[in-house]
Amino acid sequence: MPDAFAFARAPRDRLNAGGSLVVISPHLDDAVFSCGSLLARRPGSTVVTVFTGVPEDASVLTQWDRDCGFTSAGQAMQERMEENRRALAALRAEDHPLGLLDCQYLECPDAAMPQLTEALLSTLQDLSPDAVALPLGLFHGDHIRVSDAALLIWETWPEMAWFLYEDAPYRAQPGAVQQRLVQLHARGLVLTPANFLGDPAAKAEAIAAYPTQIKGFNGPLGDLAGPERYWRLSSGEEGA
């Protein structure tokens, strides 16, 4: 069986097919929406979902939760956790929720960055994977914060294989990917396109497990059926 990842211009960095993979997911759907095809090819991988907590006032109702058909944050998070469980089970992936609060439930989400970074670092140290896939960090504040926190960890742990995945469906917004790539390049990061063999049919089955989130986006999302795109992360100093 060929490796799940096959890197352009970087064959020495191929991920061993037997190596362990962690996908960092901001919300309860992002890993499947963006990496479901890869996860289907890598059974036993772990999805670390960051924002799975219930606010202290579980009766609060945000606009997004209302659009998804919920009547409270408590109901929303309970149902979303169940949807995620079904989706990851279909992909034979392990779930590792962190229990932090989604930005829609916080007055100042940026104030939680130290807690977010510490939780991710502790989790990755415990799991000790061979490779990590993190969001590129597009459009949504939670996605950007998770990406930035993970990149802080990468700076202290560059010997592990790190990849960034393009956040679906936000990557479909004109210029979103290009703008983020320019930002990361200005920070000294080198991103090399990475190709892999996936399982789109299994991904489609897993996506169907999120009816409430698809409803929130106002119907099926064509971008989710498109090819997943990944970038191998390195610094400008590597190979110098």
C-alpha positions as CSV (number, residue, x, y, z in Angstrom):
1,M,0.0,0.0,0.0
2,P,1.4,3.4,-0.9
3,D,2.1,6.0,1.7
4,A,-0.9,8.3,2.6
5,F,1.3,11.3,2.0
6,A,3.5,11.7,-1.1
7,F,5.4,15.0,-1.0
8,A,6.2,17.0,-4.0
9,R,10.0,17.7,-4.2
10,A,10.5,16.3,-0.7
11,P,10.6,12.5,-0.9
12,R,12.8,12.2,2.2
13,D,9.9,13.7,4.3
14,R,7.4,11.0,3.4
15,L,5.2,10.0,6.3
16,N,5.6,6.4,7.1
17,A,2.3,4.6,6.4
18,G,2.5,3.1,9.9
19,G,3.2,6.4,11.7
20,S,0.7,8.0,14.0
21,L,-1.2,11.1,12.9
22,V,-3.0,13.8,14.9
23,V,-5.3,16.2,13.2
24,I,-6.1,19.4,15.2
25,S,-9.7,20.4,14.7
26,P,-11.0,23.8,15.9
27,H,-14.6,22.7,16.0
28,L,-16.7,19.6,15.9
29,D,-16.7,19.1,12.2
30,D,-13.5,20.8,10.9
31,A,-11.3,17.7,10.8
32,V,-13.8,15.8,8.8
33,F,-14.7,18.7,6.5
34,S,-11.1,19.4,5.7
35,C,-9.2,16.1,6.3
36,G,-11.9,13.4,6.1
37,S,-10.4,11.7,3.0
38,L,-7.0,11.5,4.7
39,L,-8.5,10.2,8.0
40,A,-10.3,7.5,6.0
41,R,-6.9,6.3,4.7
42,R,-5.3,6.5,8.1
43,P,-7.5,4.5,10.5
44,G,-6.5,4.9,14.1
45,S,-5.6,8.5,13.7
46,T,-6.5,10.9,16.5
47,V,-8.6,14.0,16.1
48,V,-7.9,16.6,18.8
49,T,-11.0,18.9,18.8
50,V,-10.3,22.1,20.6
51,F,-13.7,23.9,21.2
52,T,-16.0,21.3,22.8
53,G,-16.9,23.1,26.0
54,V,-20.3,24.1,27.2
55,P,-20.6,27.7,28.6
56,E,-21.5,28.2,32.2
57,D,-24.9,29.5,31.2
58,A,-25.9,26.5,29.0
59,S,-29.2,28.2,28.1
60,V,-27.6,30.9,26.1
61,L,-28.6,30.9,22.4
62,T,-26.2,32.4,19.8
63,Q,-27.2,33.2,16.2
64,W,-25.2,30.3,14.8
65,D,-26.7,27.8,17.2
66,R,-30.2,29.1,16.3
67,D,-29.4,28.8,12.5
68,C,-28.4,25.2,13.1
69,G,-31.8,24.5,14.7
70,F,-30.8,24.4,18.4
71,T,-32.6,26.1,21.3
72,S,-29.6,26.5,23.6
73,A,-25.8,26.1,23.8
74,G,-26.2,23.1,26.0
75,Q,-28.3,21.3,23.4
76,A,-26.0,22.5,20.6
77,M,-22.9,21.1,22.1
78,Q,-24.5,17.8,23.2
79,E,-25.8,17.1,19.7
80,R,-22.7,18.3,18.0
81,M,-20.6,16.0,20.1
82,E,-22.8,13.1,19.1
83,E,-22.6,14.0,15.4
84,N,-18.8,14.2,15.7
85,R,-18.7,10.8,17.4
86,R,-20.7,9.2,14.5
87,A,-18.5,10.9,11.9
88,L,-15.2,9.8,13.4
89,A,-16.5,6.3,14.0
90,A,-17.2,6.1,10.3
91,L,-13.6,7.0,9.6
92,R,-12.2,4.8,12.4
93,A,-10.6,7.8,14.0
94,E,-10.1,8.4,17.8
95,D,-11.7,11.5,19.4
96,H,-9.8,13.7,21.8
97,P,-11.9,16.7,22.9
98,L,-10.1,19.5,24.8
99,G,-13.2,21.2,26.3
100,L,-12.4,24.8,25.6
101,L,-15.1,27.3,24.7
102,D,-16.0,28.3,21.1
103,C,-15.5,32.0,20.5
104,Q,-19.3,32.5,20.2
105,Y,-19.5,31.9,23.9
106,L,-16.7,34.2,25.0
107,E,-16.5,38.0,25.4
108,C,-12.8,38.1,24.6
109,P,-11.6,35.0,22.8
110,D,-8.0,36.3,22.4
111,A,-7.7,36.2,26.2
112,A,-7.9,32.4,26.1
113,M,-4.9,32.0,23.9
114,P,-2.4,31.0,26.7
115,Q,-4.8,28.4,27.9
116,L,-5.3,27.2,24.3
117,T,-1.6,26.9,23.6
118,E,-0.9,25.1,26.9
119,A,-3.7,22.6,26.3
120,L,-2.5,21.8,22.8
121,L,1.1,21.5,23.9
122,S,0.2,19.2,26.8
123,T,-2.0,17.0,24.5
124,L,0.6,16.7,21.8
125,Q,3.2,15.7,24.4
126,D,0.9,13.0,25.8
127,L,0.0,11.7,22.3
128,S,3.5,12.0,20.9
129,P,2.5,11.5,17.3
130,D,4.7,11.1,14.3
131,A,2.9,13.8,12.4
132,V,0.5,16.6,13.1
133,A,-2.0,18.3,10.7
134,L,-3.2,21.8,11.8
135,P,-5.5,24.3,10.2
136,L,-4.0,26.8,7.8
137,G,-6.1,29.3,9.8
138,L,-8.7,30.9,7.4
139,F,-11.4,33.5,8.0
140,H,-12.8,32.2,11.3
141,G,-11.3,33.6,14.5
142,D,-11.2,30.2,16.2
143,H,-9.4,28.7,13.2
144,I,-6.8,31.5,13.2
145,R,-6.2,31.2,17.0
146,V,-5.8,27.4,16.8
147,S,-3.4,27.7,13.9
148,D,-1.3,30.4,15.6
149,A,-1.2,28.4,18.9
150,A,-0.1,25.2,17.1
151,L,2.6,27.2,15.2
152,L,4.0,28.4,18.5
153,I,4.3,24.8,19.5
154,W,5.9,23.9,16.2
155,E,8.7,26.4,16.8
156,T,9.8,24.4,19.8
157,W,9.2,20.9,18.2
158,P,10.3,21.2,14.6
159,E,11.7,17.7,14.4
160,M,8.2,16.2,14.1
161,A,6.4,16.2,10.7
162,W,4.0,19.1,10.6
163,F,1.4,19.9,8.0
164,L,-1.2,22.6,7.5
165,Y,-4.5,21.8,5.9
166,E,-6.7,24.2,4.0
167,D,-9.8,24.9,6.1
168,A,-12.9,23.9,4.2
169,P,-15.2,25.6,3.4
170,Y,-13.5,28.9,4.2
171,R,-10.7,28.1,1.6
172,A,-13.3,28.7,-1.1
173,Q,-13.4,32.4,-0.3
174,P,-11.5,34.4,-3.0
175,G,-8.0,35.2,-1.9
176,A,-8.3,33.6,1.6
177,V,-5.6,31.0,1.1
178,Q,-3.2,33.3,-0.7
179,Q,-3.5,36.0,2.0
180,R,-2.7,33.5,4.8
181,L,0.2,32.0,2.8
182,V,1.7,35.5,2.5
183,Q,1.3,36.1,6.2
184,L,3.0,32.9,7.1
185,H,5.8,33.4,4.6
186,A,6.4,36.8,6.2
187,R,6.9,35.0,9.5
188,G,9.7,32.9,8.0
189,L,7.6,29.7,7.4
190,V,8.3,27.6,4.3
191,L,5.2,25.7,3.0
192,T,5.6,23.0,0.4
193,P,2.5,21.4,-1.2
194,A,1.9,17.9,-0.1
195,N,-0.2,15.3,-2.0
196,F,-1.7,12.1,-0.7
197,L,-4.1,9.3,-1.6
198,G,-7.5,9.6,0.2
199,D,-10.9,8.1,0.3
200,P,-13.5,10.6,-0.9
201,A,-16.4,8.1,-0.6
202,A,-15.7,7.5,3.1
203,K,-15.4,11.2,3.7
204,A,-18.8,11.9,2.1
205,E,-20.4,9.4,4.5
206,A,-18.7,11.1,7.4
207,I,-19.8,14.5,6.3
208,A,-23.4,13.3,6.3
209,A,-23.2,12.8,10.0
210,Y,-23.3,16.6,10.5
211,P,-26.8,17.6,9.5
212,T,-27.1,20.5,11.9
213,Q,-23.8,22.2,10.8
214,I,-24.8,21.8,7.1
215,K,-28.1,23.4,8.0
216,G,-26.2,26.3,9.6
217,F,-24.2,26.8,6.4
218,N,-27.6,26.9,4.6
219,G,-27.3,23.6,2.7
220,P,-24.8,21.2,1.2
221,L,-21.3,22.7,0.6
222,G,-19.7,21.9,-2.7
223,D,-16.2,22.8,-1.5
224,L,-16.3,19.8,1.0
225,A,-16.3,17.4,-2.0
226,G,-13.2,19.1,-3.5
227,P,-9.7,17.7,-3.2
228,E,-8.1,18.2,0.2
229,R,-5.0,20.3,0.1
230,Y,-2.0,20.2,2.5
231,W,1.2,22.0,3.0
232,R,4.4,20.6,4.6
233,L,5.7,23.0,7.2
234,S,9.4,23.9,7.6
235,S,11.5,26.9,8.5
236,G,13.7,28.8,6.1
237,E,16.8,27.5,8.0
238,E,16.1,23.8,7.2
239,G,18.4,22.4,4.6
240,A,20.6,25.6,4.7
